[in-house]
Amino acid sequence: MTMIEKKEIKKENIIEVRNLHKRFGKNIVYDGATLNIRRGEVLTIIGGSGAGKSVMLKHFIGLNTPDDGEIIFDGLDITKFTEDEFISVRKRIAMLFQGGALFDSLTVGDNVAYPLKEHTTLSEEDIKARVARVLEIVGLGGKEPFYPEDLSGGMKKRVGLARAIILEPDVILFDEPTTGLDPYNTRKINEIIAKLNREKNITCIMVTHDMNSVFEITHRIAMVYQGKVIIEDTKENVKNTDNEIVRAFITGEKFF
């Protein structure tokens, strides 16, 4: 088994997408896309509906497999990894799915503890302590006995985020983390993402249509259009770009 382990010598890019090709039937999603994600940054992937943003994220944890090209994670090409080999990747790359993906039959505490029970040999006491700690981080301390049905949409997202960080990953993927949330919960999620990045140096990769969130917490932006990444730059440079397609998208004008 090929194991992805934390290295002493770390490259600037934690993930590199090289000449990615992916299609579903006749639908070409990626046609030679290239993207570099720097260690410790917040990078947001933008683009129109159906452009393949979430598809990109799923490649990083093996839920999608490229038709051609390479996905390099921490120096290793993971595109040919088996399901067993991806276990080591998923310990280091967590994903917060759009709907939270909680288990309705489990309490909040058990939902958050699930990755620890699956991937570690920690004692029940240590698991409870770590669950309590991460729930405090997302502002849900003491909610362990509750069930998902007892929670608001914003609280479910935060439980999902607690579960995503419980294994202390190097990278977190956020698929539309603020969709459907009220302004308060949107602000809370953004604050948590920024804090995780700032204090834990977690690389955060976000897919969102919420441009306010993008320009508030992102360091760099990449835009997907017609199967390629047409821009990858700082948020300041993207905001001031001369690329008409990018400008039309971020200003909400008629899109190409």
Backbone torsions as a table, in degrees:
resi	resn	phi	psi	omega
1	MET	NA	134.8	175.6
2	THR	-84.5	123.8	-177.5
3	MET	-107.0	136.8	172.5
4	ILE	-95.0	109.5	-179.6
5	GLU	-118.4	154.0	179.4
6	LYS	-64.7	134.7	-174.5
7	LYS	-105.7	153.0	175.1
8	GLU	-74.2	-40.9	178.5
9	ILE	-94.0	117.3	-173.5
10	LYS	-114.5	129.5	176.1
11	LYS	-78.2	159.7	-179.7
12	GLU	-62.5	-42.7	-179.7
13	ASN	-89.1	122.6	177.5
14	ILE	-85.1	-29.5	175.6
15	ILE	-134.0	135.6	175.2
16	GLU	-129.5	127.8	174.8
17	VAL	-103.6	122.2	-174.9
18	ARG	-122.3	113.1	172.5
19	ASN	53.3	49.8	-176.2
20	LEU	-73.6	129.5	173.7
21	HIS	-123.8	131.2	177.5
22	LYS	-153.4	133.2	175.6
23	ARG	-138.7	151.6	173.4
24	PHE	-119.1	103.8	-173.6
25	GLY	64.0	-124.9	179.2
26	LYS	-87.5	-7.6	-177.3
27	ASN	-84.5	110.2	177.4
28	ILE	-84.6	114.9	-178.9
29	VAL	-91.6	-47.9	177.6
30	TYR	-127.7	137.7	-176.2
31	ASP	-134.8	64.5	178.8
32	GLY	93.2	37.7	-178.3
33	ALA	-77.2	143.3	177.7
34	THR	-131.0	136.4	-178.4
35	LEU	-153.6	137.8	176.2
36	ASN	-118.7	127.6	-179.9
37	ILE	-114.2	120.5	-173.8
38	ARG	-84.5	144.2	178.9
39	ARG	-61.0	127.7	174.6
40	GLY	83.9	9.8	-179.9
41	GLU	-103.0	165.8	166.1
42	VAL	-105.5	114.1	179.3
43	LEU	-117.3	132.8	178.5
44	THR	-111.7	133.0	175.7
45	ILE	-100.1	120.5	179.9
46	ILE	-115.3	169.6	179.6
47	GLY	152.8	167.1	-178.3
48	GLY	-67.2	166.1	176.5
49	SER	-60.4	133.4	179.9
50	GLY	82.3	6.6	-178.2
51	ALA	-74.4	-19.1	178.3
52	GLY	108.5	18.2	-176.8
53	LYS	-63.8	-50.5	178.8
54	SER	-67.0	-32.3	176.3
55	VAL	-59.6	-40.5	178.1
56	MET	-59.7	-48.5	-178.9
57	LEU	-58.9	-42.1	-176.8
58	LYS	-66.8	-24.1	173.9
59	HIS	-64.3	-30.9	-174.5
60	PHE	-71.9	-21.4	-179.4
61	ILE	-119.0	14.8	172.1
62	GLY	80.9	11.1	176.2
63	LEU	-80.3	-20.8	168.8
64	ASN	-124.0	148.2	178.5
65	THR	-119.0	130.2	-179.7
66	PRO	-64.0	147.3	169.5
67	ASP	-74.8	-31.2	176.9
68	ASP	-160.4	160.8	-179.5
69	GLY	102.4	-176.5	-175.7
70	GLU	-131.2	145.1	168.1
71	ILE	-118.5	111.4	-178.0
72	ILE	-101.6	118.1	175.6
73	PHE	-114.2	116.7	178.8
74	ASP	51.3	40.4	173.3
75	GLY	94.4	-7.8	-179.0
76	LEU	-116.3	137.3	176.2
77	ASP	-77.1	115.0	-175.4
78	ILE	-97.7	4.3	-173.9
79	THR	-67.5	-22.8	-179.3
80	LYS	-105.9	11.7	-179.2
81	PHE	-65.3	144.9	172.1
82	THR	-80.0	171.0	178.2
83	GLU	-59.7	-41.2	178.4
84	ASP	-63.8	-39.8	179.9
85	GLU	-67.5	-28.5	179.9
86	PHE	-73.0	-13.9	177.8
87	ILE	-57.8	-42.8	-179.4
88	SER	-68.0	-31.4	177.0
89	VAL	-68.3	-44.7	-175.5
90	ARG	-70.9	-14.7	171.8
91	LYS	-74.1	-23.9	-175.9
92	ARG	-108.7	-16.9	175.1
93	ILE	-121.8	110.3	179.2
94	ALA	-100.7	156.9	179.6
95	MET	-133.2	131.6	171.6
96	LEU	-98.6	105.9	-177.3
97	PHE	-74.4	159.4	-173.1
98	GLN	-56.9	-41.5	-178.1
99	GLY	-91.3	3.8	-178.2
100	GLY	89.1	-36.4	175.8
101	ALA	55.6	43.2	177.4
102	LEU	-82.7	155.7	174.5
103	PHE	-85.9	114.7	-175.8
104	ASP	-62.7	-28.0	-175.5
105	SER	-84.5	-5.9	-178.6
106	LEU	-107.5	149.2	174.0
107	THR	-68.2	168.7	175.3
108	VAL	-56.6	-45.8	-179.2
109	GLY	-60.1	-43.6	-179.4
110	ASP	-71.3	-34.0	175.2
111	ASN	-60.4	-47.1	-178.0
112	VAL	-69.2	-34.8	-177.7
113	ALA	-75.7	-16.6	-171.5
114	TYR	-51.1	-49.4	-179.9
115	PRO	-61.4	-34.7	179.3
116	LEU	-66.4	-39.9	-179.7
117	LYS	-70.3	-29.8	-179.1
118	GLU	-80.4	-34.8	-167.3
119	HIS	-119.8	-0.2	-179.7
120	THR	-132.9	171.6	175.9
121	THR	-114.3	26.1	179.7
122	LEU	-62.6	150.4	176.4
123	SER	-72.2	161.7	178.3
124	GLU	-58.8	-37.4	179.7
125	GLU	-64.1	-44.4	179.6
126	ASP	-67.2	-37.4	178.5
127	ILE	-63.2	-45.8	179.4
128	LYS	-61.2	-39.3	-179.5
129	ALA	-65.6	-42.3	-179.1
130	ARG	-70.3	-38.8	176.6
131	VAL	-59.8	-45.2	179.4
132	ALA	-60.7	-39.4	-178.4
133	ARG	-65.7	-45.6	-177.0
134	VAL	-73.7	-29.9	174.9
135	LEU	-66.6	-34.4	174.0
136	GLU	-63.5	-40.0	-179.0
137	ILE	-60.0	-38.7	-177.5
138	VAL	-94.1	10.5	174.8
139	GLY	77.9	26.3	-178.6
140	LEU	-126.8	35.5	179.0
141	GLY	-57.6	133.7	178.6
142	GLY	85.7	2.8	-178.0
143	LYS	-89.1	7.7	-177.1
144	GLU	-52.1	-40.8	-175.1
145	PRO	-76.0	-13.2	-175.4
146	PHE	-73.7	159.8	174.4
147	TYR	-108.5	157.1	-179.4
148	PRO	-51.8	-35.2	-179.3
149	GLU	-65.2	-17.9	-179.9
150	ASP	-85.3	-5.4	-170.3
151	LEU	-108.9	153.7	172.2
152	SER	-75.5	169.0	178.7
153	GLY	-59.4	-40.9	179.6
154	GLY	-66.5	-37.4	178.5
155	MET	-68.6	-37.8	176.7
156	LYS	-61.3	-41.2	177.8
157	LYS	-60.8	-39.9	-178.6
158	ARG	-71.5	-32.7	173.4
159	VAL	-65.3	-42.9	176.5
160	GLY	-59.6	-37.9	178.5
161	LEU	-68.4	-39.6	176.7
162	ALA	-59.8	-43.2	178.3
163	ARG	-64.5	-35.7	-179.5
164	ALA	-66.6	-31.7	-175.7
165	ILE	-97.3	-1.9	-172.9
166	ILE	-63.1	-30.1	178.9
167	LEU	-90.0	8.1	179.0
168	GLU	54.3	61.2	-176.2
169	PRO	-73.1	164.1	173.4
170	ASP	-83.5	-28.8	-174.8
171	VAL	-134.3	138.8	170.8
172	ILE	-124.3	132.0	176.8
173	LEU	-100.7	128.6	-178.5
174	PHE	-116.3	112.7	179.4
175	ASP	-99.2	103.2	-179.0
176	GLU	49.7	60.6	-173.1
177	PRO	-66.3	-21.0	-176.4
178	THR	-113.9	5.5	-179.4
179	THR	-60.3	129.6	176.6
180	GLY	79.6	4.2	-178.3
181	LEU	-95.5	151.9	175.5
182	ASP	-75.0	167.8	-176.8
183	PRO	-56.3	-36.7	-179.8
184	TYR	-63.4	-50.6	-178.0
185	ASN	-70.0	-31.2	174.2
186	THR	-60.9	-45.1	179.2
187	ARG	-64.4	-40.1	179.9
188	LYS	-62.9	-45.0	179.5
189	ILE	-62.3	-45.2	179.2
190	ASN	-61.4	-40.9	179.0
191	GLU	-63.4	-40.1	-179.6
192	ILE	-67.0	-43.5	178.9
193	ILE	-60.0	-47.4	-179.1
194	ALA	-63.1	-38.3	-179.4
195	LYS	-68.6	-42.4	178.1
196	LEU	-60.8	-40.7	179.4
197	ASN	-67.9	-44.8	-175.1
198	ARG	-71.4	-45.1	-172.3
199	GLU	-92.3	-28.9	-177.7
200	LYS	-107.8	-4.9	-178.3
201	ASN	57.1	34.6	177.5
202	ILE	-80.3	130.8	174.4
203	THR	-73.1	124.6	-177.3
204	CYS	-116.0	125.3	179.5
205	ILE	-118.3	118.6	-170.8
206	MET	-120.2	138.2	169.9
207	VAL	-111.6	125.3	-178.8
208	THR	-161.1	155.7	170.2
209	HIS	-102.1	-1.6	-177.7
210	ASP	-83.3	93.4	-174.6
211	MET	-68.1	-25.8	175.0
212	ASN	-62.7	-43.5	177.4
213	SER	-64.2	-40.5	-179.2
214	VAL	-56.3	-52.7	-174.6
215	PHE	-78.3	-12.2	178.6
216	GLU	-82.0	-43.8	-169.5
217	ILE	-120.5	-6.7	-175.2
218	THR	-84.4	145.2	170.5
219	HIS	-89.7	-46.9	-179.2
220	ARG	-134.8	158.6	-176.8
221	ILE	-128.3	139.5	171.7
222	ALA	-124.0	136.7	178.8
223	MET	-115.9	131.8	177.9
224	VAL	-98.5	132.1	179.4
225	TYR	-153.7	124.4	178.2
226	GLN	49.5	48.0	171.3
227	GLY	83.5	3.2	-179.8
228	LYS	-134.8	161.5	171.0
229	VAL	-90.9	109.4	-171.4
230	ILE	-90.2	-13.9	173.8
231	ILE	-153.7	143.1	176.6
232	GLU	-146.6	105.2	-171.6
233	ASP	-161.5	176.9	176.4
234	THR	-64.0	156.7	-179.0
235	LYS	-63.9	-31.2	178.3
236	GLU	-66.0	-44.7	180.0
237	ASN	-69.0	-35.6	177.7
238	VAL	-66.7	-41.4	179.6
239	LYS	-61.3	-31.6	-176.8
240	ASN	-105.2	15.8	-175.3
241	THR	-66.6	153.7	173.6
242	ASP	-91.5	-4.2	179.6
243	ASN	-67.9	115.1	-173.4
244	GLU	-64.4	-35.0	-179.7
245	ILE	-66.2	-46.0	179.9
246	VAL	-64.9	-45.2	-179.1
247	ARG	-60.7	-42.5	-179.9
248	ALA	-62.4	-37.1	-178.4
249	PHE	-70.8	-48.1	-173.3
250	ILE	-76.0	-20.7	178.3
251	THR	-93.9	-5.3	178.4
252	GLY	77.0	17.2	176.2
253	GLU	-76.8	178.3	178.6
254	LYS	-57.7	126.6	-174.7
255	PHE	-92.2	149.7	-175.3
256	PHE	-70.8	NA	NA
